[in-house]
Amino acid sequence: MSNMMNGSTFWNIHNGIRDHFDVFGEWEARWSSQWLSQLGLRSSTVWMDTGDVQGYNVPDYGNPLNPTSIPGAFNAQNHSRTDHNLDLTALLRFTPDAQQTFEAGFARKTRSPNLYERYAWSTNNAMTMTMINWFGDGNGYVGNLNLKPEVANTISATASWHDAKKSLWGFSITPYYTYVQDYIDARRCFGGTGMSPCQGSNLTRSTGFVYLQFVNQSARLYGADVSGYFPLLSDSAIGEVKMTGVLSYVRGENLDTDDNLYHIMPLNAKLALVQKSGAWTNTLEGVFVDAKTKVSQVRNELETSGYGLLNLRSSYEWKQLRVDLGVENLFNRLYDSPLGGAYLGQRPMVYGTAVPGMGRSVYAGLNLRF
């Protein structure tokens, strides 16, 4: 059982409180040498509340005592919310022999809205709305008192083949499918008066920064992770050499709007040659990322091009000491990070530039074990 409480004051939020109380249990049963099951259950209660609000000044933000103004309408509502959430995990594992493992599982995970998603209230002007943003997209957001917790239901399976000691070779594949009820996404805000940006072309703009409100919608995500490793050389003049690889794909869709979900990584892979000789381990790694073209239209998310990077790593171990050296992005390739969001460093902020990925970087480290 865990108990966590916090209370704070945030941008756009006055005396925000989010208390969390959990009770959980887990049961594991080994039915035979081949079959194992796990069940987990968590009951979670989340209490949230906030005080009345007011803007920087009455002329621009409205009189907080007037229920027809933006802050007054927020203050006139009951802010207290209590969510009773129930999570469940179930796993069944079959190990027919020392070289095969098969798993199938189901998970129900619930997330209550955070303070900003529920209680950010101002739509008076662009500045206060863009203060509500942890997505890095440059857009402005307003909360929604009526948000429900989002509930993700995931089914997945894993098939794994490997040598008996899991040290020479291995291959595994994990497909999965997730349906999210009341997924917390966003829609273009509309209406408003005065300096509010929720007017005019905000509903239809396909370029530039926009202004959004958090809403519950339905979503699904599906994909697969594939990984493997196998030897190329053993007991050779240069020691042992093996190849490792990881391939990941995920697709995210909003089922209510047919839009793509925000911040989804495109198809990507890592391939590496790992050479070991005595105390030395040397790695040559290639990173390959597909172009990001399935982007969130409601957020005017930026597309990015595909790219490939080369990394070098080396380590030397002597008794309790390990020395690490490496170069990331060896050829100093210029690329846009598909999860980096929009570049917002210039003033005024200009739409259309993605955050570039990290250039060539060299590192060194010492690790001493006691």
N, C-alpha and C positions, 0 to 999 in steps of 0.2 A: 504494500500500500504506500502511495506517495501523496504528499500534500504540498502544493506550491501556491503561493499567493504573491501578488504584486499590485502596486498602485502607483500611478505616475501622472504627470501632466505632459501632453504632447502638443505639436503644431496642430491648430484647428480643433483640438480636443481639450476639454477642461475637466480635471479630476477623473480621468479615465481609470477604471478598475476592471481587472480581469482575474478572477479567482478560479482555481482549477483543483478539483479533488478527484482522485482516481482510486479504484479498487480493481486488482487484477489477479488472475490465477492461471497456472499452466499445468497441464498434465501430459506426461510422456510415458508411453507404454511400449515395451519391446516384446512383441508377441512371439517372436522366434528369432533365430540367428539372421533371418532374411527380412523380416517385416518389423517396421517401427512406425508409430504414429505419435503425433503431437497435436494437442488442442490448447488454445489460449483464449481467454475471455477477459475483456476489460470494460468496466463501467466507468464512465467519465461524466462528471457534472461541471459545467462551466457557468459561472455567474459573471455578468458584465453590467456595468453601469457607467454613467458619466453625468457631470453637472450641467447646468445651463451655460450657454455660450453667448459671446458677443464679439463683434468685429473690432477692427482697429478704431473705427469711428462710426457714428450714426449716419452721416450723410451718404457714405459709400457702401456701408454694409447693412444698414437698416437698424431700426430700433428693436432691441431684443425683448422689449416688453410688449411689442405689437405683434399679435399672432398672425397678421397677414404679411409680415416681413420674413425674410429667409431665416435669420436667427430666431425670430419670434415663433415661427412655425415649428422649428426644431424644439425649442424650449417647451412648447405646448404639448408635446408628446411624452409618453412614458418611456424613459430611456432604459429601464431595467430589463435585462434579458437573461433567461436561464435555459441552458441546453442540456438535455440528458442524452448522452451519446453511448452507443454500445458497439464495441469492436470485437471481431472474432477472427481467429486464424486456425486453419486446419491443414495438417501436412501428413501425407502417407509416403513412406520411403520403402522401396524394395531393392534389396541387394542380393541378387541371385548368386554371385560369386565375387571373388576379390577383384575382378576386372570390370564390373558393371554396377552402376547405380541408377535407379530410376525414382523420380519424385513427382508427386502431383499435389497441388495445394490450392486453397481458397483463402482469401483474406478480405475482410470488411474493415476499412479504416475510415474514421470520421474526423473532420476538422471543423471546429467552430470558427466563425469569422474573427479576424483580429480587430483591435480597437479602431484602426483607420477604416477598415472595410465597413464597419457598422456605424461609426460615429463621426467621421469627417463630414462636415455639414455645409461648408461655404461653396456657393456657386456664383458669388458676386463678381469676381474678376479672375483673370487668367493667372495672376501671380499666386493667389492663395490656393488655387486648384493644382498648380504644378508643384506646390510644396508637398502634395500628397502623391508620392511616387517612389517606390522602391524597385521598379521594374527597369529603370534605365532607358525608357523609350522616349522621354521628353514630354509625354502627354500629361494632362491634368486629370485628377480623379476626385470624385465625391462619394461619400459612403451611402449606405442604405440601411436604415433601421430595421427593415423587414427581412434582412438576409437570414436564410436558414443554414445550418451546418451542411457542408458537402460530404457526401458518403461515396467512397470509392469501393467497388466490388471487383476483385481481381481473381482470375483463375490463371494458373500457370503450371507448367510441367518442365522437368529437366531430365534429359537423358545424358549420361556420362559414361564414357569408356576410358580405361586407363590401365597401366600395368599394375601389378599387385601392390607395389610400394608407392605408387603415384609419384614417381620420381623421373621416369624415363620418357613416357609419352602419355598423352591424354587428349581427349576431345569431348566437348560438352555443348549442348544446345538447349536454350531456354526460351520457348515461345510464351507469350502472355497476352491477355486481353483484359482491359479494365473498362467498366461502365461506371460513370460518375453521376450520381443523382444530385441535383442542386449544386452542380459545379459553379464555383464563384468565378464568373467571367465578367465582362464589361460590355456595356452598350453606350452609344453616343448619348450624352445628356441633351435635353431639349427644353425649351421654354426659357424662363428667366427674364429679368428686366434689367434696365440700366446697363451696367458694365459687364453683365454676365456673358461669358463666352458660349453659353449653351443656346445659341441662337444662329440664325442665318445658315451658312453653309456647313456648320459643324456636323449636321446629319449626313451630308453627302460627300464631303471632301475625301478624295482618294490619295492625297498627298499632303504633306505638312503635318504639324502637330494638331491633335484633336483633344476633346474634353469628354470624359467618360464617367459613367456611374456603375458601381458594382451591382451585379444582378445574379440571381440563380438561374442556371440553364442546365441542359444535359450535355454530357460529353462522353467520348470514348477514346481510349488509347490502346494501341496494339503494336506489337513488334516482337523482336527476338534478339537474343544475345548469343553469339557463338564464340567459343574460345578453344584453343588447342596448342599443343607443343609436342615436338618430336625431335629425335636426335638426327644430326647430319653426319657428325664424326665422333668417334670415341677412341680413346687411347692412341691419338695421332700425335705427330710431332708438335702440333700447336694445342694439344689438349683436347677437351671435349667442346663440340659445337652443336647447339640445338637451335631450332627455329620456334618462335612463339607467335601467336596471332590472336587478335580479338576483333570481332566484327559486331557492330550494334546498329539496330534500326528501330525507330519508333515513329508512329504516325498518330497525330492527335487531331480530333475533329469535334467541333461544336455541333451537336445534333439538332439544336433548335434553329441555328442560323446557317448551317452548312459552311461556316467559316473554319479556317485552320486555327488550332490553339496556338497561343503565344509562347515563345521561348522553347521551341522544340528543336532538338539537335538533329541535323540531317544525317543520312547514312555516313558512317565513319568506321575506320579500321586502323589498327596498329599492327605492324609486322616487325619482328626484331630477330636479329642474329645474336646469340649469346655465346661467348667463348669463355671457357674456364680452363685455366692452367695454373696449377699450384694455388697460390694465394691470390692470383689475379682473376678478376671477372670483368670482361669487356663486352659492351653492348652497342650494336648499331641498330637504331630504331627508325622506321619510317612511319609517319602519321599521314593519313589520307582522309580528307573530308569532302563530301559531295557538295555541290551547290545548294544553297538554301533558297528554294523557290516557293515552297508552300508556307506562306506567311499569314499572320493575323491581319485581315483587312480592316477590321474595326479599329485596330490600333495603328494602321498604316505602318506595320512593321517592315523593316528594310530587308531586301533580299541580299544575299552574299554569294560570292563566287566560290567554286571549289578550290582546293589547294592541297599541296603535299609538303611536308617538312621532314628534315633529317636531324636526328639527335644522336649524340655520342656520349657514352657514359663509361666510366672505368672505376673500379674499386680494388683496394688491396687490403687484405686482412692479415694481421700478425698478432697472435695471442688475443688479447682483449681489445686491440685497437683496429679500427677500420678507417681507411682514408678513401674519400669519394671525390671524384673529379668528373666534370661533364660540360658539354656544350649543347644548349638547346637551340633549335633553328639554326643549324650550322651555316647555311648559306644566306642567312639574314633575309629570308623571304618576306616580302610585304603581303599581308593578307588581312581580310576582315574577319573578325571572330563572329561566328554565327550566333553565339549567345552573349555577345558583348553589348548589344543594344546600340543606341544612338550616341554619337559623340556630342557632348553638351558643354565642351570646354570654352567655346567662343561666346562672346557677348556682343549683340544679342544672339541667342541660340538660333542656329540655322539648321533646318531639316535636311536630311539626305545623306549625311556622312556617318558611316558605321564606325564603331570603335575598332581600331586596328589591333591585330594580335601582337603578342610580344615578339620583339626582334631577337637577334642573336644575343644570348646570355651565357655567361661562363660562371660556373660555381665550383666551390671546393668545400669540403666538410670533413670533420674529424668526429669519430664516434668511439667512445671509450666505455666498455662494459666493466662493471664491478661485480 
